[in-house]
């Protein structure tokens, strides 16, 4: 039995300022109406886990992206997206997109340097009112 799942292949950070999203509460999809800037995160791997203990409870969100490039340029990029409220656009290998966070409930990204050889880990650990949503529309980065 073939049980392949789509993997995250591209990560984009959108600062919350200037982002407009159509995302009705309870809907499983969202539409990115406009945004002022988009920062590509050159990750070598990324994983999103979302869990809700019971209906009506917040969703526990754990996101980790690994960056193997530890050059000064990579560090500068991380400093430009961390500790800022924003949203993440996740593109999957099957061509689908997901939106993590909303302008009303943005995420906060952190990073740390780990391992030998060293890598940067971009991390989001939060609770959101809803699961990430499928992103549709023509205004995708």
Biotite code that builds the C-alpha atoms (Angstrom):
import biotite.structure as struc

atoms = struc.array([
    struc.Atom([0.000, 0.000, 0.000], chain_id="A", res_id=1, res_name="UNK", atom_name="CA", element="C"),
    struc.Atom([1.370, 3.415, -0.997], chain_id="A", res_id=2, res_name="UNK", atom_name="CA", element="C"),
    struc.Atom([0.864, 5.915, 1.840], chain_id="A", res_id=3, res_name="UNK", atom_name="CA", element="C"),
    struc.Atom([2.927, 8.861, 0.650], chain_id="A", res_id=4, res_name="UNK", atom_name="CA", element="C"),
    struc.Atom([2.021, 12.234, 2.090], chain_id="A", res_id=5, res_name="UNK", atom_name="CA", element="C"),
    struc.Atom([2.850, 15.605, 0.604], chain_id="A", res_id=6, res_name="UNK", atom_name="CA", element="C"),
    struc.Atom([5.798, 17.301, 2.284], chain_id="A", res_id=7, res_name="UNK", atom_name="CA", element="C"),
    struc.Atom([6.460, 20.992, 2.800], chain_id="A", res_id=8, res_name="UNK", atom_name="CA", element="C"),
    struc.Atom([8.804, 22.167, 0.051], chain_id="A", res_id=9, res_name="UNK", atom_name="CA", element="C"),
    struc.Atom([8.635, 25.972, 0.369], chain_id="A", res_id=10, res_name="UNK", atom_name="CA", element="C"),
    struc.Atom([8.159, 28.327, 3.314], chain_id="A", res_id=11, res_name="UNK", atom_name="CA", element="C"),
    struc.Atom([7.314, 32.026, 3.006], chain_id="A", res_id=12, res_name="UNK", atom_name="CA", element="C"),
    struc.Atom([6.980, 34.551, 5.850], chain_id="A", res_id=13, res_name="UNK", atom_name="CA", element="C"),
    struc.Atom([4.547, 37.451, 5.590], chain_id="A", res_id=14, res_name="UNK", atom_name="CA", element="C"),
    struc.Atom([4.830, 40.247, 8.169], chain_id="A", res_id=15, res_name="UNK", atom_name="CA", element="C"),
    struc.Atom([1.330, 40.867, 9.526], chain_id="A", res_id=16, res_name="UNK", atom_name="CA", element="C"),
    struc.Atom([1.467, 44.550, 8.561], chain_id="A", res_id=17, res_name="UNK", atom_name="CA", element="C"),
    struc.Atom([-0.168, 45.012, 5.186], chain_id="A", res_id=18, res_name="UNK", atom_name="CA", element="C"),
    struc.Atom([-1.629, 41.491, 4.937], chain_id="A", res_id=19, res_name="UNK", atom_name="CA", element="C"),
    struc.Atom([-5.288, 41.068, 4.089], chain_id="A", res_id=20, res_name="UNK", atom_name="CA", element="C"),
    struc.Atom([-6.862, 37.610, 4.187], chain_id="A", res_id=21, res_name="UNK", atom_name="CA", element="C"),
    struc.Atom([-10.400, 36.433, 3.560], chain_id="A", res_id=22, res_name="UNK", atom_name="CA", element="C"),
    struc.Atom([-10.788, 33.694, 6.143], chain_id="A", res_id=23, res_name="UNK", atom_name="CA", element="C"),
    struc.Atom([-14.254, 33.187, 7.615], chain_id="A", res_id=24, res_name="UNK", atom_name="CA", element="C"),
    struc.Atom([-14.276, 31.531, 11.033], chain_id="A", res_id=25, res_name="UNK", atom_name="CA", element="C"),
    struc.Atom([-14.917, 27.827, 10.651], chain_id="A", res_id=26, res_name="UNK", atom_name="CA", element="C"),
    struc.Atom([-13.926, 27.716, 6.967], chain_id="A", res_id=27, res_name="UNK", atom_name="CA", element="C"),
    struc.Atom([-11.224, 25.248, 5.921], chain_id="A", res_id=28, res_name="UNK", atom_name="CA", element="C"),
    struc.Atom([-9.784, 27.549, 3.268], chain_id="A", res_id=29, res_name="UNK", atom_name="CA", element="C"),
    struc.Atom([-8.577, 31.133, 3.058], chain_id="A", res_id=30, res_name="UNK", atom_name="CA", element="C"),
    struc.Atom([-7.798, 33.596, 0.289], chain_id="A", res_id=31, res_name="UNK", atom_name="CA", element="C"),
    struc.Atom([-4.777, 35.889, 0.400], chain_id="A", res_id=32, res_name="UNK", atom_name="CA", element="C"),
    struc.Atom([-6.165, 39.245, -0.776], chain_id="A", res_id=33, res_name="UNK", atom_name="CA", element="C"),
    struc.Atom([-3.018, 41.379, -0.492], chain_id="A", res_id=34, res_name="UNK", atom_name="CA", element="C"),
    struc.Atom([0.351, 41.610, 1.217], chain_id="A", res_id=35, res_name="UNK", atom_name="CA", element="C"),
    struc.Atom([3.164, 44.140, 1.297], chain_id="A", res_id=36, res_name="UNK", atom_name="CA", element="C"),
    struc.Atom([6.168, 41.820, 1.404], chain_id="A", res_id=37, res_name="UNK", atom_name="CA", element="C"),
    struc.Atom([7.068, 38.155, 1.403], chain_id="A", res_id=38, res_name="UNK", atom_name="CA", element="C"),
    struc.Atom([10.310, 36.597, 2.670], chain_id="A", res_id=39, res_name="UNK", atom_name="CA", element="C"),
    struc.Atom([11.289, 33.151, 1.406], chain_id="A", res_id=40, res_name="UNK", atom_name="CA", element="C"),
    struc.Atom([12.820, 30.894, 4.074], chain_id="A", res_id=41, res_name="UNK", atom_name="CA", element="C"),
    struc.Atom([15.349, 28.568, 2.356], chain_id="A", res_id=42, res_name="UNK", atom_name="CA", element="C"),
    struc.Atom([14.633, 25.500, 4.472], chain_id="A", res_id=43, res_name="UNK", atom_name="CA", element="C"),
    struc.Atom([15.989, 22.041, 3.742], chain_id="A", res_id=44, res_name="UNK", atom_name="CA", element="C"),
    struc.Atom([13.067, 20.456, 5.612], chain_id="A", res_id=45, res_name="UNK", atom_name="CA", element="C"),
    struc.Atom([9.956, 21.593, 7.434], chain_id="A", res_id=46, res_name="UNK", atom_name="CA", element="C"),
    struc.Atom([7.228, 19.961, 9.481], chain_id="A", res_id=47, res_name="UNK", atom_name="CA", element="C"),
    struc.Atom([3.890, 21.171, 10.790], chain_id="A", res_id=48, res_name="UNK", atom_name="CA", element="C"),
    struc.Atom([1.974, 19.433, 13.574], chain_id="A", res_id=49, res_name="UNK", atom_name="CA", element="C"),
    struc.Atom([-1.434, 20.600, 14.726], chain_id="A", res_id=50, res_name="UNK", atom_name="CA", element="C"),
    struc.Atom([-3.499, 18.980, 17.475], chain_id="A", res_id=51, res_name="UNK", atom_name="CA", element="C"),
    struc.Atom([-6.741, 19.833, 19.217], chain_id="A", res_id=52, res_name="UNK", atom_name="CA", element="C"),
    struc.Atom([-7.618, 17.978, 22.427], chain_id="A", res_id=53, res_name="UNK", atom_name="CA", element="C"),
    struc.Atom([-11.371, 18.463, 22.076], chain_id="A", res_id=54, res_name="UNK", atom_name="CA", element="C"),
    struc.Atom([-13.845, 20.513, 20.011], chain_id="A", res_id=55, res_name="UNK", atom_name="CA", element="C"),
    struc.Atom([-13.843, 24.182, 20.933], chain_id="A", res_id=56, res_name="UNK", atom_name="CA", element="C"),
    struc.Atom([-10.348, 24.044, 22.413], chain_id="A", res_id=57, res_name="UNK", atom_name="CA", element="C"),
    struc.Atom([-7.418, 25.960, 20.837], chain_id="A", res_id=58, res_name="UNK", atom_name="CA", element="C"),
    struc.Atom([-5.215, 24.139, 18.348], chain_id="A", res_id=59, res_name="UNK", atom_name="CA", element="C"),
    struc.Atom([-1.683, 23.351, 19.570], chain_id="A", res_id=60, res_name="UNK", atom_name="CA", element="C"),
    struc.Atom([0.705, 24.272, 16.722], chain_id="A", res_id=61, res_name="UNK", atom_name="CA", element="C"),
    struc.Atom([4.288, 23.071, 16.379], chain_id="A", res_id=62, res_name="UNK", atom_name="CA", element="C"),
    struc.Atom([6.224, 24.098, 13.273], chain_id="A", res_id=63, res_name="UNK", atom_name="CA", element="C"),
    struc.Atom([9.936, 23.514, 12.673], chain_id="A", res_id=64, res_name="UNK", atom_name="CA", element="C"),
    struc.Atom([11.962, 24.365, 9.572], chain_id="A", res_id=65, res_name="UNK", atom_name="CA", element="C"),
    struc.Atom([15.639, 23.420, 9.285], chain_id="A", res_id=66, res_name="UNK", atom_name="CA", element="C"),
    struc.Atom([18.110, 25.688, 7.513], chain_id="A", res_id=67, res_name="UNK", atom_name="CA", element="C"),
    struc.Atom([21.462, 24.074, 6.765], chain_id="A", res_id=68, res_name="UNK", atom_name="CA", element="C"),
    struc.Atom([22.985, 27.350, 5.551], chain_id="A", res_id=69, res_name="UNK", atom_name="CA", element="C"),
    struc.Atom([24.533, 28.981, 8.638], chain_id="A", res_id=70, res_name="UNK", atom_name="CA", element="C"),
    struc.Atom([26.250, 31.796, 6.753], chain_id="A", res_id=71, res_name="UNK", atom_name="CA", element="C"),
    struc.Atom([25.950, 35.431, 7.893], chain_id="A", res_id=72, res_name="UNK", atom_name="CA", element="C"),
    struc.Atom([23.358, 35.994, 5.141], chain_id="A", res_id=73, res_name="UNK", atom_name="CA", element="C"),
    struc.Atom([21.166, 33.204, 6.503], chain_id="A", res_id=74, res_name="UNK", atom_name="CA", element="C"),
    struc.Atom([21.473, 34.594, 10.016], chain_id="A", res_id=75, res_name="UNK", atom_name="CA", element="C"),
    struc.Atom([20.451, 38.041, 8.754], chain_id="A", res_id=76, res_name="UNK", atom_name="CA", element="C"),
    struc.Atom([17.400, 36.547, 7.052], chain_id="A", res_id=77, res_name="UNK", atom_name="CA", element="C"),
    struc.Atom([16.385, 34.818, 10.292], chain_id="A", res_id=78, res_name="UNK", atom_name="CA", element="C"),
    struc.Atom([16.769, 38.060, 12.217], chain_id="A", res_id=79, res_name="UNK", atom_name="CA", element="C"),
    struc.Atom([14.411, 39.720, 9.714], chain_id="A", res_id=80, res_name="UNK", atom_name="CA", element="C"),
    struc.Atom([11.586, 37.218, 10.359], chain_id="A", res_id=81, res_name="UNK", atom_name="CA", element="C"),
    struc.Atom([11.970, 36.287, 14.016], chain_id="A", res_id=82, res_name="UNK", atom_name="CA", element="C"),
    struc.Atom([10.195, 37.890, 16.909], chain_id="A", res_id=83, res_name="UNK", atom_name="CA", element="C"),
    struc.Atom([7.852, 39.622, 14.443], chain_id="A", res_id=84, res_name="UNK", atom_name="CA", element="C"),
    struc.Atom([4.176, 38.821, 14.179], chain_id="A", res_id=85, res_name="UNK", atom_name="CA", element="C"),
    struc.Atom([3.317, 37.327, 10.822], chain_id="A", res_id=86, res_name="UNK", atom_name="CA", element="C"),
    struc.Atom([1.902, 34.454, 8.843], chain_id="A", res_id=87, res_name="UNK", atom_name="CA", element="C"),
    struc.Atom([3.543, 31.504, 7.136], chain_id="A", res_id=88, res_name="UNK", atom_name="CA", element="C"),
    struc.Atom([2.618, 30.240, 3.695], chain_id="A", res_id=89, res_name="UNK", atom_name="CA", element="C"),
    struc.Atom([3.564, 26.594, 3.331], chain_id="A", res_id=90, res_name="UNK", atom_name="CA", element="C"),
    struc.Atom([3.744, 25.052, -0.117], chain_id="A", res_id=91, res_name="UNK", atom_name="CA", element="C"),
    struc.Atom([3.542, 21.262, -0.363], chain_id="A", res_id=92, res_name="UNK", atom_name="CA", element="C"),
    struc.Atom([5.026, 18.885, -2.923], chain_id="A", res_id=93, res_name="UNK", atom_name="CA", element="C"),
    struc.Atom([1.545, 18.159, -4.289], chain_id="A", res_id=94, res_name="UNK", atom_name="CA", element="C"),
    struc.Atom([1.151, 21.852, -5.234], chain_id="A", res_id=95, res_name="UNK", atom_name="CA", element="C"),
    struc.Atom([-1.186, 22.771, -2.391], chain_id="A", res_id=96, res_name="UNK", atom_name="CA", element="C"),
    struc.Atom([-0.669, 25.733, -0.062], chain_id="A", res_id=97, res_name="UNK", atom_name="CA", element="C"),
    struc.Atom([-1.542, 26.194, 3.616], chain_id="A", res_id=98, res_name="UNK", atom_name="CA", element="C"),
    struc.Atom([-1.714, 29.392, 5.641], chain_id="A", res_id=99, res_name="UNK", atom_name="CA", element="C"),
    struc.Atom([-0.493, 29.303, 9.237], chain_id="A", res_id=100, res_name="UNK", atom_name="CA", element="C"),
    struc.Atom([-1.794, 32.246, 11.242], chain_id="A", res_id=101, res_name="UNK", atom_name="CA", element="C"),
    struc.Atom([-4.125, 35.082, 10.280], chain_id="A", res_id=102, res_name="UNK", atom_name="CA", element="C"),
    struc.Atom([-3.911, 38.865, 10.651], chain_id="A", res_id=103, res_name="UNK", atom_name="CA", element="C"),
    struc.Atom([-6.226, 38.545, 13.688], chain_id="A", res_id=104, res_name="UNK", atom_name="CA", element="C"),
    struc.Atom([-4.222, 35.661, 15.151], chain_id="A", res_id=105, res_name="UNK", atom_name="CA", element="C"),
    struc.Atom([-0.644, 35.938, 13.829], chain_id="A", res_id=106, res_name="UNK", atom_name="CA", element="C"),
    struc.Atom([2.206, 33.604, 14.704], chain_id="A", res_id=107, res_name="UNK", atom_name="CA", element="C"),
    struc.Atom([5.556, 34.511, 16.244], chain_id="A", res_id=108, res_name="UNK", atom_name="CA", element="C"),
    struc.Atom([8.681, 32.862, 14.815], chain_id="A", res_id=109, res_name="UNK", atom_name="CA", element="C"),
    struc.Atom([11.829, 32.087, 16.817], chain_id="A", res_id=110, res_name="UNK", atom_name="CA", element="C"),
    struc.Atom([15.095, 30.355, 15.874], chain_id="A", res_id=111, res_name="UNK", atom_name="CA", element="C"),
    struc.Atom([18.055, 28.615, 17.453], chain_id="A", res_id=112, res_name="UNK", atom_name="CA", element="C"),
    struc.Atom([21.319, 27.109, 16.274], chain_id="A", res_id=113, res_name="UNK", atom_name="CA", element="C"),
    struc.Atom([21.716, 23.367, 16.981], chain_id="A", res_id=114, res_name="UNK", atom_name="CA", element="C"),
    struc.Atom([23.758, 20.292, 16.177], chain_id="A", res_id=115, res_name="UNK", atom_name="CA", element="C"),
    struc.Atom([27.038, 19.280, 14.636], chain_id="A", res_id=116, res_name="UNK", atom_name="CA", element="C"),
    struc.Atom([27.311, 20.261, 11.870], chain_id="A", res_id=117, res_name="UNK", atom_name="CA", element="C"),
    struc.Atom([25.346, 23.308, 12.922], chain_id="A", res_id=118, res_name="UNK", atom_name="CA", element="C"),
    struc.Atom([21.907, 24.111, 11.504], chain_id="A", res_id=119, res_name="UNK", atom_name="CA", element="C"),
    struc.Atom([19.361, 26.793, 12.257], chain_id="A", res_id=120, res_name="UNK", atom_name="CA", element="C"),
    struc.Atom([15.918, 25.699, 13.381], chain_id="A", res_id=121, res_name="UNK", atom_name="CA", element="C"),
    struc.Atom([13.076, 28.100, 12.762], chain_id="A", res_id=122, res_name="UNK", atom_name="CA", element="C"),
    struc.Atom([10.310, 27.356, 15.256], chain_id="A", res_id=123, res_name="UNK", atom_name="CA", element="C"),
    struc.Atom([6.694, 28.235, 15.948], chain_id="A", res_id=124, res_name="UNK", atom_name="CA", element="C"),
    struc.Atom([5.105, 26.906, 19.112], chain_id="A", res_id=125, res_name="UNK", atom_name="CA", element="C"),
    struc.Atom([1.712, 28.415, 19.824], chain_id="A", res_id=126, res_name="UNK", atom_name="CA", element="C"),
    struc.Atom([-1.996, 27.920, 20.164], chain_id="A", res_id=127, res_name="UNK", atom_name="CA", element="C"),
    struc.Atom([-4.333, 29.108, 17.425], chain_id="A", res_id=128, res_name="UNK", atom_name="CA", element="C"),
    struc.Atom([-8.132, 29.319, 17.404], chain_id="A", res_id=129, res_name="UNK", atom_name="CA", element="C"),
    struc.Atom([-8.312, 27.170, 14.243], chain_id="A", res_id=130, res_name="UNK", atom_name="CA", element="C"),
    struc.Atom([-6.265, 24.712, 12.219], chain_id="A", res_id=131, res_name="UNK", atom_name="CA", element="C"),
    struc.Atom([-4.138, 26.110, 9.389], chain_id="A", res_id=132, res_name="UNK", atom_name="CA", element="C"),
    struc.Atom([-6.204, 26.673, 6.270], chain_id="A", res_id=133, res_name="UNK", atom_name="CA", element="C"),
    struc.Atom([-5.850, 25.659, 2.662], chain_id="A", res_id=134, res_name="UNK", atom_name="CA", element="C"),
    struc.Atom([-4.791, 28.721, 0.715], chain_id="A", res_id=135, res_name="UNK", atom_name="CA", element="C"),
    struc.Atom([-6.524, 29.313, -2.594], chain_id="A", res_id=136, res_name="UNK", atom_name="CA", element="C"),
    struc.Atom([-6.585, 32.053, -5.182], chain_id="A", res_id=137, res_name="UNK", atom_name="CA", element="C"),
    struc.Atom([-4.385, 33.694, -7.753], chain_id="A", res_id=138, res_name="UNK", atom_name="CA", element="C"),
    struc.Atom([-2.497, 35.979, -5.349], chain_id="A", res_id=139, res_name="UNK", atom_name="CA", element="C"),
    struc.Atom([0.024, 33.405, -4.100], chain_id="A", res_id=140, res_name="UNK", atom_name="CA", element="C"),
    struc.Atom([3.742, 34.123, -3.773], chain_id="A", res_id=141, res_name="UNK", atom_name="CA", element="C"),
])
